[in-house]
Structure formats: C-alpha cells, structure tokens
Amino acid sequence: MTVTTETTSKLNIEKIVNDVLGTIDREREREIVARRYGLFDRKETLEQIGELLGITRERVRQLEKAVVIRLKTSADNGLPHIKDVQAAFVSELKGLGNVARVSDLAKQVTKDNNRLDQARVSFLAQLSPELVVIDDNDHFYHAIGIKSVHNEKAIRDQVQKIIDVIKQVGEPTDIATVAEKVGNKDAKHVEALASVSKHLATLNGRWGLVKWPLVNPKNIRDKIYVILKEHGKHMHFNEIAGAIKGSEFKRKDVTTQAIHNELIKDKRFVLIGRGIYALKEWGYKKGTVADVISEVLRKEGGPLHRDEIVKRVLKSRYVKETTILLNLQGKSQFKRVAKATYALAE
C-alpha cells in the first residue's frame, strides 16, 4: 500500500526514500547516493563527496553507478514502495500529458513541492522501470516521462520536431496548430513535450521560442510590448500599467512611473496623444502634430482641404480635431491657399 501523509493523499516522500536507502547495507554507499541526488541537502559533486569520504571522484562515480543499478534491479523484486510510487507517478503523468517537468510532477504527488521533494521524486523515478528521466541541461528541464509512450531519445526527437515547427511558423501560435503541424493528434501530449524544452515558452495560450518577447518578456519594455500587441490598439500609460498588474507575467509589481519611463525610452513605442502610446510597427512615427501635418502635405505634393488633412492626421495621432486645426492656422510652416485649403509654406 502506498505510503501517504496522515493529513493528505500526497506521498510521504521522505519516508519512502528512507526506506529505499535502508536496503543499502553499507553506510558509505548510502551516503554517496543521498548526497549525489540531494535527498536531504543540496546535491554534491563527485569531487566534493570524494573529498569528504577520502576516495577519488572516479571511485565515487563507480560506487554510485553500482548502487543505483542494484536498486533498479531490486525494483522488480520487492524494493520498498516502488511499485506503488511508480503507479502513482504514471497515473499523474497520464493526466499531465505523459511527460512533465519534475517540479510539475512533484507538485501533484508531494505535500510541499520543495527542492528536496523534487530531488526525491527524481530519485524514485530513476528506480522505476516504467519511467524515463531527462536530466537538466542547457536544452531540457529536469523531466520524467512514461517509458511505454516514449523513451529518452524519442522525447528529445519529438521536442526538437516541435521546436522546428514553431520556427517555421515564425510567430507565437496555439498548441493545437503546433500539434497539427507535427502530426500528433494529442495536443495535450504536444504541450507536455513543449513544456520540458528550455528553448520554448508560452504566454496567453500561445507557444513560441524563448527568445521571443511575446511569449517570454524579460523586462518592463517587453511586457509593455506584449500588452499593446495583445490589445491591438493604442493605450494610455495608466491602462498599460493596469494591464501589466493584471497579467500572467511572473513579475508584474512595477510602478506606473517606471512603465512611463520605458515607453519614452524604447523606439518600439510612439506617443500619439496625451499619455497615449502605440506601436511603431503599426505605422506610427514620432513627432509633433505639426510634423505629421507636414508629412501628410509632403506626400500629397500639393494643397489639401482641411477636412482631408484632419482625416489623415488622425490615422497616426490620437488628438482632438481642434488641435490639428490650431496647428494648421497657427504654425508658420503652413499657409492657406484657398478656402479651408492648406499647403506647405515653402
């Protein structure tokens, strides 16, 4: 029967690990495994353990490997709790998409999901014949999968295929589209595979490369960009601040003043009205209302009726019509050439 805590249905992961370690006869070997996997404290290197025990790093590696192989062999022959633990892990993994980060699985099966809990879940998964473990590295988060669905190589290959598809799409996209393009009808499985890659990120239901600000905003400016892009039209800086505070961003405790400062500094954003900003990529340009009027008349190559000037200026500036008319009438670079018709003074 699975060992659980007294107050929850979560696994009593510490007791399970202690019972497993109790099957190792030699204290030195127990010490090596516990320290290498970080089962009671931080993980230690081969060198650190070798120095502590007075043996070479290579000897530590040999002993660790031998002990883990013995434990894996014992998993099929009565190693304490392993069958129940394995069944619990497999059950949760099926609900998570057949593969998951260790932190996500530990959240489901342990009480606290702290660093020690995660290390213990990884250790027990290593001993479970029906599971496969992906070690943390530059490309993957520490993850666990169901071996009958995919071995370690298959997980890596399928993740790479997802990355390639997203690169081809060239912009953040929903997981259903990604799943269709990789030829996998199980969108949840595709999402689970994507979640273990350090090259991918997701935000607002869309997946993309981790270097894309729309799915992985790293600073205030990127977050402003995401908010404006999602909104699809200009916003006042106060609105932008409120949207960031109500967003799914990891860090959203930024002041309105800080947001305003970044809007001013970043060339991606254009002031188009009093405190109102838009994205430059939408066709807006920096400059005063008079600058915009000048650009309109220059493009026309001749005089324009004031109503047409107002209409064209309002496409790139969020201002009152009277502001445009006052600029036409009061700025020396414009002259009236006929009734309600203006041209550049030069």
C-alpha positions in Angstrom: 0.0 0.0 0.0 1.3 3.5 -0.9 2.9 5.4 2.0 1.0 8.7 2.4 1.0 11.5 4.9 -1.6 11.5 7.7 -3.4 14.6 6.5 -3.3 14.4 2.7 -3.3 11.8 -0.1 0.2 13.0 -1.1 3.1 10.6 -0.9 5.2 10.6 2.3 8.2 11.0 0.0 10.8 11.3 2.8 9.8 8.1 4.5 9.7 6.3 1.1 13.2 7.4 0.3 14.5 6.5 3.8 13.0 3.0 3.4 14.7 2.6 0.0 18.0 3.8 1.3 17.6 1.4 4.2 18.0 -1.5 1.8 21.6 -0.4 1.1 23.8 -2.3 3.5 26.9 -0.1 3.5 26.7 3.3 5.1 29.3 4.8 2.7 27.2 3.8 -0.3 24.0 5.3 1.3 25.9 8.5 1.9 27.1 8.7 -1.7 23.6 8.2 -3.1 22.0 10.6 -0.7 24.5 13.3 -1.4 24.6 12.8 -5.2 20.8 13.0 -5.6 20.4 15.8 -2.9 17.9 13.7 -0.9 18.5 15.5 2.4 20.5 18.6 1.4 21.9 20.2 -1.7 23.3 18.0 -4.5 27.1 17.4 -4.3 29.7 16.8 -7.0 31.8 13.7 -7.3 34.8 15.8 -6.1 33.0 17.1 -3.0 31.9 13.6 -1.9 35.3 12.1 -2.7 37.0 14.7 -0.6 34.5 14.0 2.3 34.9 10.3 2.2 38.6 10.2 1.3 38.3 8.5 -2.0 38.7 9.6 -5.7 35.9 11.1 -7.7 36.1 8.1 -10.1 35.6 5.7 -7.2 32.6 7.7 -6.1 31.2 7.5 -9.6 31.7 3.7 -9.7 30.0 3.2 -6.3 27.1 5.4 -7.2 26.5 3.6 -10.5 26.8 0.2 -8.9 24.3 1.0 -6.1 21.7 2.6 -8.5 21.9 -0.5 -10.8 21.3 -2.8 -7.8 18.4 -0.7 -6.7 16.9 -0.7 -10.2 17.2 -4.5 -10.2 15.6 -4.7 -6.8 12.7 -2.6 -8.0 11.2 -5.6 -9.7 11.9 -7.8 -6.7 10.3 -6.0 -3.7 12.1 -2.7 -3.3 10.0 -0.9 -0.6 7.1 1.1 -2.1 8.5 1.4 -5.6 5.6 -0.3 -7.3 3.1 1.9 -5.6 5.2 5.0 -6.2 5.6 4.1 -9.8 1.8 3.6 -10.2 1.2 7.0 -8.6 3.7 8.7 -10.9 2.3 7.0 -14.0 -1.2 8.0 -13.1 -0.3 11.6 -12.6 1.9 11.7 -15.7 -1.0 10.5 -17.8 -3.0 13.5 -16.6 -0.1 15.8 -17.4 0.4 14.6 -21.0 2.7 11.5 -20.5 5.7 13.7 -19.7 6.3 16.5 -17.3 8.9 18.6 -15.5 10.0 17.1 -12.2 8.6 20.2 -10.4 5.2 19.8 -12.0 5.0 16.1 -11.1 6.3 16.8 -7.6 3.5 19.4 -7.2 1.0 16.6 -7.7 2.5 13.9 -5.5 4.2 15.7 -2.6 2.9 18.0 0.1 5.4 20.9 -0.2 6.9 20.5 -3.6 10.2 22.0 -2.3 13.7 21.4 -3.6 14.1 18.2 -1.5 10.7 16.8 -2.6 11.7 17.3 -6.2 15.1 15.6 -5.8 13.4 12.7 -4.1 10.8 12.4 -6.9 13.5 12.3 -9.4 15.5 9.7 -7.5 12.5 7.4 -7.2 11.7 7.8 -10.9 15.2 6.7 -11.7 14.5 3.5 -9.9 11.1 2.9 -11.6 11.3 0.5 -14.6 8.3 2.1 -16.3 9.6 5.7 -16.2 12.3 7.6 -18.1 14.2 10.6 -16.7 15.6 13.5 -18.6 18.4 15.3 -16.8 18.5 19.0 -16.5 20.9 20.6 -19.1 21.1 23.6 -21.5 18.3 22.2 -23.6 15.9 20.4 -21.2 14.3 20.9 -17.8 14.6 18.0 -15.4 11.7 15.8 -16.6 10.0 12.5 -16.2 8.1 10.5 -18.8 6.2 7.3 -19.3 8.6 4.8 -20.9 5.8 2.9 -22.8 4.9 6.1 -24.6 8.4 7.3 -25.4 12.0 6.5 -24.4 14.5 9.3 -23.7 15.6 9.6 -27.4 12.0 9.7 -28.6 11.2 12.6 -26.1 14.3 14.5 -27.3 13.4 13.9 -31.0 9.8 14.9 -30.6 10.7 18.1 -28.7 13.1 19.0 -31.5 10.3 18.5 -34.1 8.1 20.9 -32.1 10.8 23.5 -32.0 11.4 23.2 -35.7 7.7 23.6 -36.5 7.4 26.7 -34.3 10.5 28.2 -36.0 8.8 27.6 -39.4 5.6 29.3 -38.2 7.7 32.2 -37.2 5.3 33.7 -34.6 3.6 32.6 -31.3 0.9 30.1 -32.1 -1.6 27.9 -30.2 -0.7 24.4 -29.3 -3.5 22.8 -31.4 -1.9 24.3 -34.5 1.5 23.1 -33.4 0.2 19.6 -32.8 -1.4 19.5 -36.2 1.8 20.5 -37.9 3.9 17.9 -36.1 1.3 15.3 -36.9 0.2 14.5 -33.4 -3.5 14.4 -32.7 -2.9 14.6 -28.9 -2.5 18.4 -28.3 -2.0 17.8 -24.6 0.9 15.5 -25.2 2.5 18.0 -27.6 2.1 20.7 -24.9 3.7 18.5 -22.3 6.6 17.8 -24.6 7.0 21.5 -25.3 7.0 22.3 -21.6 10.1 20.3 -20.9 12.2 22.3 -23.5 14.3 25.3 -22.4 14.1 26.7 -25.9 10.3 27.2 -25.8 8.0 29.4 -23.7 4.2 30.1 -23.5 2.1 33.1 -22.6 -1.6 33.7 -23.1 -2.2 30.3 -24.6 0.4 30.6 -27.3 3.8 28.9 -27.7 7.0 30.3 -29.2 10.7 30.4 -29.0 12.0 31.5 -25.6 13.8 34.5 -27.2 10.5 35.9 -28.5 9.2 38.7 -26.2 5.6 37.9 -27.0 5.9 34.6 -25.1 8.8 35.3 -22.8 9.0 39.1 -21.9 12.2 39.6 -19.9 11.9 43.2 -18.9 9.3 46.0 -18.5 9.7 47.1 -22.1 9.0 43.6 -23.4 5.9 43.4 -21.1 4.6 46.7 -22.5 5.1 45.4 -26.0 3.1 42.3 -25.2 0.3 44.3 -23.7 0.0 46.7 -26.6 0.3 43.8 -29.2 -2.4 41.8 -27.4 -4.7 44.9 -27.1 -4.3 45.6 -30.8 -4.6 49.4 -30.5 -3.2 52.4 -28.6 -3.4 52.7 -24.8 -2.8 55.3 -22.2 0.2 54.5 -20.0 -2.1 54.2 -17.0 -4.1 51.5 -18.8 -0.8 49.7 -19.7 0.2 49.7 -16.1 -3.1 48.2 -15.0 -2.9 45.6 -17.7 0.5 44.5 -16.6 -0.6 44.2 -13.0 -3.5 42.0 -14.1 -1.5 39.9 -16.4 0.1 36.4 -16.3 3.6 37.8 -16.2 5.9 36.3 -13.5 6.9 39.8 -12.2 4.3 42.4 -12.5 4.9 44.7 -9.5 6.2 47.6 -11.5 5.2 51.3 -10.9 3.3 53.4 -13.3 6.2 55.8 -13.4 8.6 53.1 -14.4 6.3 52.0 -17.2 6.0 55.6 -18.5 9.8 56.0 -18.4 10.3 52.8 -20.5 7.6 53.9 -23.0 9.6 57.1 -23.6 13.0 55.3 -24.0 12.0 52.4 -26.3 11.8 53.1 -30.1 9.1 50.5 -30.5 6.6 52.8 -28.8 5.3 56.1 -30.2 3.5 58.8 -28.3 0.3 59.6 -30.4 -1.7 61.6 -27.9 -1.6 63.0 -24.4 -0.1 60.0 -22.5 -1.3 57.6 -25.2 1.1 55.2 -26.9 1.0 52.9 -29.9 3.5 50.5 -31.6 5.7 51.9 -34.2 5.2 48.8 -36.3 1.6 49.8 -36.7 2.8 52.7 -38.9 3.1 55.4 -36.4 6.0 57.8 -36.4 7.5 60.0 -33.7 7.0 63.8 -33.9 4.6 66.6 -33.1 1.1 67.1 -34.7 2.7 69.8 -36.9 5.3 67.2 -38.1 2.6 64.8 -39.1 0.7 67.6 -41.0 3.9 68.4 -42.8 4.4 64.7 -43.7 0.8 64.5 -45.0 1.2 67.6 -47.2 4.6 66.5 -48.4 3.2 63.1 -49.5 0.3 64.8 -51.3 2.7 67.0 -53.2 0.2 69.9 -53.1 -2.6 71.6 -51.2 -5.3 69.7 -49.3 -8.7 70.6 -47.8 -8.5 70.8 -44.0 -11.0 68.0 -43.6 -8.8 65.6 -45.6 -5.8 66.8 -43.6 -7.6 66.1 -40.3 -8.7 62.7 -41.6 -5.1 61.6 -42.5 -3.5 63.0 -39.3 -6.0 61.1 -37.2 -4.7 57.9 -38.7 -1.4 58.4 -36.9 -2.3 60.7 -33.9 -4.9 60.3 -31.2 -5.7 64.0 -30.8 -8.7 66.3 -31.0 -9.6 67.8 -34.4 -9.3 71.3 -32.9 -5.6 70.5 -32.1 -4.9 69.8 -35.7 -6.8 72.9 -36.9 -4.9 75.1 -34.4 -1.6 73.8 -35.8 -2.7 74.5 -39.4 -3.7 78.0 -38.6 -1.0 78.9 -36.1 2.2 77.4 -37.4 4.3 79.3 -39.9 5.2 76.2 -42.0 1.6 76.1 -43.3 -0.3 78.6 -45.5 -3.9 78.8 -46.6 -4.1 78.8 -50.4 -7.8 78.7 -50.8 -11.0 78.5 -48.6 -10.2 75.8 -45.9 -7.3 74.5 -48.1 -3.7 74.5 -46.9 -0.2 73.8 -48.3 3.3 73.9 -47.0 4.6 77.4 -46.7 7.9 76.6 -48.6 
